[in-house]
Amino acid sequence: MIDEQRSAALRDERNKIVNKAKRFSWIEFTSPRVGINPRVIQFKVYIEIKPEELDTNQFKRWVANLFDGFTIQMLHKSCEAICDELYENIASQYPNRDIQINAHENACEGVTIFYNTI
């Protein structure tokens, strides 16, 4: 009987954790090499999602277009500054969400920035 109660209590606790869990979708893309800009930066963006609210493919096209359409300029900026600018654009379109951005120019070094709403 005690084992059943303990098992039920643990199951209830797991269910609470699952129901409270923040869920993220992520995309990966490479910045385009445009004009005189020789830099190619790999990005991975995690964005907090609400159930059935975000179309990942549409989000990826929109983010990639920020670079293709010159909304975000990369020349003479650090990876951190580019990530901050990317966050500002994403947060204006998708407010009140936790976002994580990873960026690197090569496989050996890069940056990860957590933008938390709490």
C-alpha positions in Angstrom: 0.0 0.0 0.0 2.8 2.4 0.9 4.6 1.5 -2.3 1.5 2.2 -4.3 1.0 5.6 -2.6 4.7 6.5 -3.2 4.5 5.4 -6.8 1.3 7.5 -7.4 3.0 10.5 -5.7 6.0 10.2 -8.0 3.8 9.8 -11.0 1.9 12.9 -10.1 5.2 14.8 -9.6 6.4 13.7 -13.1 3.1 14.8 -14.6 3.5 18.3 -13.0 7.0 18.6 -14.4 5.9 17.5 -17.9 3.0 20.0 -17.8 5.3 22.9 -16.6 8.1 22.1 -19.0 9.2 24.8 -21.4 9.3 23.6 -24.9 11.6 24.8 -27.6 11.9 24.5 -31.3 15.2 25.0 -33.0 16.6 25.8 -36.4 20.0 25.8 -38.0 21.2 27.9 -40.8 24.3 29.4 -42.4 24.6 33.1 -43.0 24.9 34.0 -46.7 28.2 35.2 -48.1 27.0 38.6 -49.5 29.0 41.2 -51.4 32.4 41.9 -49.8 31.5 40.0 -46.6 33.8 36.9 -46.5 32.3 35.7 -43.2 30.1 32.6 -43.1 28.6 32.0 -39.7 26.7 29.0 -38.6 23.7 29.7 -36.3 21.5 27.5 -34.2 18.4 29.3 -32.7 16.2 27.8 -30.0 12.9 29.5 -29.4 10.3 28.8 -26.7 7.1 27.6 -28.3 3.5 27.4 -27.3 1.5 24.4 -28.5 0.9 24.5 -32.2 1.8 28.2 -32.4 5.1 28.3 -34.4 5.7 26.8 -37.9 9.4 25.9 -37.8 9.9 26.1 -41.5 8.2 29.5 -41.8 10.3 30.7 -38.8 13.5 29.5 -40.5 12.7 31.2 -43.8 11.9 34.4 -41.9 15.2 34.4 -39.9 17.3 33.5 -42.9 15.7 36.4 -44.8 16.9 38.8 -42.1 20.4 38.2 -43.5 19.5 37.8 -47.2 17.4 41.0 -47.0 20.3 42.9 -45.3 18.2 43.6 -42.1 21.1 42.2 -40.2 24.6 43.4 -41.4 27.5 41.3 -40.3 30.5 43.3 -41.5 32.8 44.5 -38.6 30.6 42.9 -35.9 31.4 40.2 -33.4 29.4 37.0 -33.2 27.9 38.4 -29.9 26.8 41.6 -31.5 25.2 39.7 -34.4 23.4 37.4 -32.0 22.1 40.4 -30.0 20.8 42.0 -33.2 19.2 38.7 -34.3 17.6 38.4 -30.9 16.1 41.9 -31.1 14.6 41.1 -34.5 13.2 37.7 -33.3 11.9 39.2 -30.0 10.0 42.0 -31.8 8.2 39.4 -34.0 7.9 36.7 -31.3 7.8 38.5 -27.9 7.9 37.1 -24.4 9.8 33.9 -25.1 13.1 32.4 -24.0 15.6 32.3 -26.8 19.0 30.8 -27.1 21.3 31.6 -30.0 24.5 29.7 -30.8 26.9 31.1 -33.4 30.3 30.1 -34.7 32.6 30.8 -37.7 34.4 27.6 -37.4 33.9 24.3 -35.6 36.4 25.1 -32.9 35.0 28.3 -31.2 31.8 30.2 -31.0 29.3 31.8 -28.6 26.1 30.7 -26.9 23.8 33.4 -25.5 20.6 32.7 -23.5 18.0 35.5 -23.6 15.6 34.6 -20.8 12.3 36.4 -20.2 12.3 35.6 -16.4 
